[in-house]
Amino acid sequence: MKKNDTGIMDNAKLHDDIENIPSNNSGNRPFASVLESNMTRRGVLGGSLAVAATSFLAPTVQAGWSWGHHRPKSELVGFKPVAISDVTDATMPTISDDYQYQVLAPWGTPIEPGITSEYKGDPNSRPTSSQAALQTGLGHDGMWFFPMDQHDGVIYGKGYHMRSNAGMLCVNHEYGSNSHALGKSTPESLEEVRLSQNVHGVSVLKIEKDRRHGWKVVASKNTRRITANTPVAFSGPAADSELLQNPNGNIALGTVNNCGSGATPWGTYLTCEENFNGYFGANNAFNPTEEQDRYGFSSSGFGYGWHLFDKRFDLTDEDYINEQNRFGWIVEIDPFDGTQQPVKRTALGRFKHEAIAIAESQNGRIAAYMGDDQRFDYCYKYVSDKAWKSAIADGESPLDDGRLFVAKFNDDGTGEWLELTVNNPVLSARFQSQAEVLIYARIAADLLGATPMDRPEWTTIGTNGEVFWTCTNNSNRTEATAANPEAPNNDGHIIRTLDNDDHMGNTFVWDIYLIASTTRGTEGVFTDPDAAWADPYGRLFIGTDGGQPDGLQDQLVVFDTTKDTPEPKRLLVGVKSDEITGFTVTPDQRTAFVNIQHPGDGNPSATNFPAPYDGTTIPRDCTLVITRKDGGIIGS
């Protein structure tokens, strides 16, 4: 990326090097070293975990709908994959011959009909900030479909009919570069900053399937946009910390860089704040503290320039000294109650959250698995103290009272969950309270000796309770391994873990499910695994984020995890310079939703998707509705 005369980056592209400069200087043993020893002993593509964990349970969050009456085909992943030779037009997506797609809710779509005008990509104009607050935003990323006809607000209960043709769709808007959102490299007024801020956040939409015209956005009292300026609440151990208060006394506002996502067993949406540091800058001389340096704050950020007109984002304004600590959390949203404020759950820790996957144990307690998406950062797990139903019955949140852990991978295929607690003398020597431990979770994890990883991003839970972790890449890796002799690790890999004691234990076993570089030179080539979702039958859906080999754009691939050898089958290929991200399905699993993010990187000469190519219309992020032409199960 080039800088303009002010020193501000012209483009804030997701996952560019500016966002992934490592900030971990702990010296903890890198995962590459562990992997070399472990894979030399055990092999890479072993099909199953080498050591069985005791008493695990298939996750109810993923499988809580009544899936059993839909019998899978004899071949779980039987569709005709997209061949490399099939991809001839990078301006439009290419999908399997067995499938079809429909475009839904591109950037600028009113969040309900008639509430405002639609922005259709006119290169000579952009929405106003007030219009953007009522339109779907930019940077479509993680999302979740919440079907209508929930029972007493619990949509994952058994035995209740839930519709597959209507529901609330929550969509993250991770980012929109200035060139894409504003048509210029740097904002020149507070109004332009507000426009940029309002294309970020989350859209909560009601969608329905029309027999004649497919899916559409419809009106609902619960429809809303949550932006960088929406009032939010804090809850959990750090909620009342002085480190979340400003001398100015301003209320907590907003969520930004909403990347991956998840859902709870009680029917709420979890959106994850990832590269939040990039929205802050400095109008005066800035010397970062240890804490600021560990979270990657800098004088110019990622070039958004919000600090030029909005004091909240100026790192040198003493009135807003702790504003930065209000970001980097997982935020809970009730899709069926538009009156409820989003809540930032501090017990889950503050870091660059990519996504979250929740498993329910037999006793009703939950375990939440989360990655910190930066080179050489960590894998985390949260365990609730109470069964979630009991907590809710007592007027408590299962996400407020629990314990946070960070992963240490051992050479022998085992691992340890190290608790981030101020009761540990190692941490009490550095931190004054549990609130401080959670606000600076990265530093606490450094001190405990967690294993630095290659950008752990999305998590999803398989049919046997195993957790799949996508490690997208790490171009800064310098150690070669027996399993992946390339250095740096440009292609990424997928790791599996399986906890002992029904997700509640302090130890786990692990193996490598796939090294992405091993697919090079095959028809199933793909790299940079990112978005992930596992269905109850054994299918694993992976969206990619990075330059793909053989002239391909980013892709959606599907694995049959019941097979010994992972074999990616290509369902969808996107458009030039996009990312394939987010994945969710209807209860009958016959409709899937996946996102095309930053098509053409906002450049109309690359693509105008979803509009036909004309070289001038601004491309718009959007959701694709994917169905089999024969009405079958997605992925089959």
C-alpha positions, 0 to 999 in steps of 0.5 A: 500500500502507498502512503499519501502526503499525510503519511496515512495509508490509502487503503485499509485492506483486510489482512494486509501486512499493516494489520498483521505485524506481529506484536508478540515479543514474549519469546514463547516457544513457537508452534512451528517447533512443536509441530516439527517434533509432533509431526515427525513422530505421528504423521500429518494426515492421520484421519483421527486424533491419536489419543482418545479423549474421555466423555465428550459430547457432540455440540448442541449449538450446531446440531440443536435443530432436528436434523435427524429426518434428513438422511445424508446421501451415501457420499457426504460430499457428492456434488460436482466440484468446480474445476479449475478450468471452469473458472473463466470470468473473475468478475462474477462468481463460479459455482458448482453445476449442482448449485445456484446462487442469489444475491441478497442484501449488498452494501447500501440495501435498506435494512427494511423496505422504504426506510431509506434509499438504496445505494447501487454503486454510483461512482459519482456519489456515496451515501450520506452518514444518515443513510448509511446508518439505515443501510447494510454496511461494507465488509460482509463477514461472519453471520448467523441465521436465526429462524422464526417461530422460536419457543420462549426465545430459545431457538435451539430447543428440541421438538419445536418447529422452526421455519427455514423460509424466514428468520433474522439474519445477523451480518457482520461488517468488518471493514470498508476502506476509505477509497471504497466507502468514501471514494478518497483516501482520507476523510476531510470532515466529521461527516465523512468520518461518520459515513465511514463509521456507519458502514462498520458494525452489524446489520440485523435483518429480517429475511423471507423466502418468496416462492416466486422471487427468492429471498428478500429483506422485509420489515421487522420491529427488530431490524436495526443497524449497530455501528461504531456509534451505537450505545453498548453495555459492558458486563462481566468481571471487567465491566466496572473497571476504571480502565474502561472509563474516560475522564470525559465521562462519555458513555460506551459506544460502538463496535468495529472490525466485526469479523467472525461470529457465533451463536449461543444455545439460548438464541443470541448472536455473538459478533467478534471485534478483531483489528480494532487498533487500526481505527485509532491514531494520534494527533500529537506525538505518540509513544505507545505503552507496553499495553498499547504496543502489545495490541498494535496501536500506532500513530496512523492506525490503518489509515482511516483517519477517524482521529482527525475529527473524532476525539474518541479515536485520538490516542493522545487526547487525555479525555479519552485515555481508555477509549481504546480498551472499550474495543477488542471484545465479543459482543452479544446481540439479541436478534429478536429484541431490537430494544436491547443494547448490545453487550460486550462480555468481558469474561471472554477476554480482550484480544483480536477475536476472529470467531467463536464456537460454543459446545454444550457439555452434558451438564449444560455448561458451555465451552467457547473456543476462540482464536486471536487472529495475528501472527504468533498469537494464541488459542483460547477457551472459556468455560461457564461456571453454571449450566446455561439454562440455570444461569438464565433462570437466575437472571445471569449470563452464562458468558459473565461467570466463568474461566478463561484459558489459553492453549499450550501445545505439547510435543506429544500430541497433548495440550494444556489449557492455562487459566488466566486468573489473577490468583496465579502468582505469575499473573498477580505479580503483574496485574492488580485484578481479574479485570486487568487480566481480562483487559490485557489478556494477551499479556497475561497469556504471554506470561503463562507461556502459551503457544504462539500460533500461525494466525488462529482464526475461525473455530467450529465444532465437529460431530464428535466434539472435536474443534477445528481451528483455521490457521490462515498463514504466517509469512513471518515463520522462519522454522521449517518443519517435517510436515511443512518444510516451507518457510515462511508458512504462506498457505496455512493449515487446519488443526484439530483439538479434542478436550478431555472431560466433556469440554470442561477439562484442562487438557486436550489432544491435538493433531493437524487435519490439513497442511494447505500446501499439500493441496498444491498441484492438485485439482483440489488446491486451496490455501489460506483457510479462514471461515469455518463451519462443520455440520452434524453429518461430518462435512466441514465448510471452509472459506479462504482469505488469501491469494489462491494458486492456479489463477483461482480467486478465494473459494468455498470448499467442503471436506468429508471429515469422516474420511481418513484423508482430507479431500477439499471439493470446491463448491464456489469461487469468488471474484477478483480480490475478494474474500469468501467468508461467513457461513450459516444455514437454515434449519433444514440445511437446504439453504446456505448463506455465504459472503462475498467480501470486498469484491475487487477490493472496491476497484470497479475496473476489477469487478462490479459485482453484484452488477454486471461488468461495466468497468465503472459501477462500484462493487458491493459486498453482499451475501449469496444465498446458495441452494442445490438445484435438486433441493438437497442438503447443502454440501451433498 
